[in-house]
Amino acid sequence: MAKGWLRRTTKSIIISINIVLAMIFLVAALSPYINPTRFWLHGFFSLITPYLILVLILFILFWLISRPKWALLSLIALCIGWKQIPVVFAWSGDSGFSKRKAENTFRMVDWNIQSFNGLSKNSEAKKRNRIEVAASILQRYPDIICLQEFNTAHSENNIDLFKQTHPYYYFSKDYAGNSGDYQSGCIIFSKYPVIDTGKIKFPLAESLIYVDIVKGPDTLRIFTTHLQSFKFKKGDYDDMEKIKETNNGAFSASKNLMRKMKRAYQKRGVQADLVQKAIEESPYPSVITGDFNDVPNSYTYFNIRGEMQDAFLKKDFGIGRTFISLAPTLRIDYILAGNQFEIKQFDMVDEALSDHIMLLADIRLKK
């Protein structure tokens, strides 16, 4: 009798948990369609979507063994929100990256270089970091280089690190200091001639920039951008530890973190709309790269990507984390190409020189 009651109770609890998680997933599946400027919590739901997908798949396996009819609950939920699934995991499985480029392709590097600060705390290592970053990029023989959190100054001109091999460039200069001596932002370097450049400034800070390059008989538009980050500082990471330990400061720490996340999600919602409009209005075949500071399950990603090709999904395998801190599912840097292009190769290179991973792609314009 007691065993029967315990079994029924356990089953009811498991079913209830399954129902709740399926409902949360269905809410999260709306994230691509709801601008976080209107409902910012959908940004948070997009962060947990990969974990929800995994748990629902585990529920399906569990129910198939014990009570097959209940597997339909998770299966139906996943089918309704199916668009969230293929953007989480790349299935191509292409192995290796050839240093030799295929004919008529151009090679792109995209990298948030973290202001050349590197990961080492050693002051001497930090001084060498700018040289090592440039060397790491140039040894891949890219034709186009898109960098975020790039900085330069009269006393330490980082543009000169690339100008000899990539003489054409456009720098956003979003931030300035020391009476204009220091500047930072996004930059695009090109081996190919640049016939036009442009900058779409975001409200408050950051921007989207583009260059129109001439490659043979073709003109291409290359965009890059750095969207609003959470701007977490050391104190915020300390707050995360408080939440994990559920100590006395956990509630206050949660409020501080949520406030920053809300502000970032709302700003990215506005920025994503500006980026999408600029891509849509491009007169040339376009590629956009950058640090979107948002995951593939978000409004930011779906709105900017539209019908474009995600180089990672086309040519890689796995989850593809590009930001090395916090969580293993943070793919927030992208190379997206219009359907006029063919993605020939893609790679992700962790050089331990930034908190982001370098993206590398060979792309060909279809004829």
Rosetta blueprint (number, residue, H / E / L):
1 M L
2 A H
3 K H
4 G H
5 W H
6 L H
7 R H
8 R H
9 T H
10 T H
11 K H
12 S H
13 I H
14 I H
15 I H
16 S H
17 I H
18 N H
19 I H
20 V H
21 L H
22 A H
23 M H
24 I H
25 F H
26 L H
27 V H
28 A H
29 A L
30 L L
31 S H
32 P H
33 Y H
34 I L
35 N L
36 P L
37 T L
38 R L
39 F L
40 W L
41 L H
42 H H
43 G H
44 F H
45 F H
46 S H
47 L H
48 I H
49 T H
50 P H
51 Y H
52 L H
53 I H
54 L H
55 V H
56 L H
57 I H
58 L H
59 F H
60 I H
61 L H
62 F H
63 W H
64 L H
65 I H
66 S H
67 R L
68 P H
69 K H
70 W H
71 A H
72 L H
73 L H
74 S H
75 L H
76 I H
77 A H
78 L H
79 C H
80 I H
81 G L
82 W H
83 K H
84 Q H
85 I L
86 P L
87 V L
88 V L
89 F L
90 A E
91 W E
92 S L
93 G L
94 D L
95 S L
96 G L
97 F L
98 S L
99 K L
100 R L
101 K L
102 A L
103 E L
104 N L
105 T E
106 F E
107 R E
108 M E
109 V E
110 D E
111 W E
112 N E
113 I L
114 Q H
115 S H
116 F H
117 N L
118 G L
119 L L
120 S L
121 K L
122 N L
123 S H
124 E H
125 A H
126 K H
127 K H
128 R H
129 N H
130 R H
131 I H
132 E H
133 V H
134 A H
135 A H
136 S H
137 I H
138 L H
139 Q L
140 R L
141 Y L
142 P L
143 D L
144 I E
145 I E
146 C E
147 L E
148 Q E
149 E E
150 F E
151 N E
152 T E
153 A E
154 H L
155 S L
156 E L
157 N L
158 N L
159 I L
160 D H
161 L H
162 F H
163 K H
164 Q L
165 T L
166 H L
167 P L
168 Y E
169 Y E
170 Y E
171 F E
172 S L
173 K L
174 D L
175 Y E
176 A E
177 G E
178 N L
179 S L
180 G L
181 D L
182 Y E
183 Q E
184 S E
185 G E
186 C E
187 I E
188 I E
189 F E
190 S E
191 K L
192 Y L
193 P L
194 V E
195 I E
196 D E
197 T E
198 G E
199 K E
200 I E
201 K E
202 F L
203 P L
204 L L
205 A L
206 E L
207 S E
208 L E
209 I E
210 Y E
211 V E
212 D E
213 I E
214 V E
215 K E
216 G L
217 P L
218 D E
219 T E
220 L E
221 R E
222 I E
223 F E
224 T E
225 T E
226 H E
227 L L
228 Q L
229 S L
230 F L
231 K L
232 F L
233 K L
234 K H
235 G H
236 D H
237 Y H
238 D H
239 D H
240 M H
241 E H
242 K H
243 I H
244 K H
245 E H
246 T L
247 N L
248 N L
249 G L
250 A H
251 F H
252 S H
253 A H
254 S H
255 K H
256 N H
257 L H
258 M H
259 R H
260 K H
261 M H
262 K H
263 R H
264 A H
265 Y H
266 Q H
267 K H
268 R H
269 G H
270 V H
271 Q H
272 A H
273 D H
274 L H
275 V H
276 Q H
277 K H
278 A H
279 I H
280 E H
281 E L
282 S L
283 P L
284 Y L
285 P L
286 S E
287 V E
288 I E
289 T E
290 G E
291 D E
292 F L
293 N L
294 D L
295 V L
296 P L
297 N L
298 S L
299 Y H
300 T H
301 Y H
302 F H
303 N H
304 I H
305 R H
306 G L
307 E L
308 M L
309 Q E
310 D E
311 A H
312 F H
313 L H
314 K H
315 K H
316 D L
317 F E
318 G E
319 I L
320 G L
321 R L
322 T L
323 F E
324 I L
325 S L
326 L L
327 A L
328 P L
329 T L
330 L L
331 R L
332 I L
333 D E
334 Y E
335 I E
336 L E
337 A E
338 G L
339 N L
340 Q L
341 F E
342 E E
343 I E
344 K E
345 Q E
346 F E
347 D E
348 M E
349 V E
350 D L
351 E L
352 A L
353 L L
354 S L
355 D L
356 H E
357 I L
358 M E
359 L E
360 L E
361 A E
362 D E
363 I E
364 R E
365 L E
366 K L
367 K L
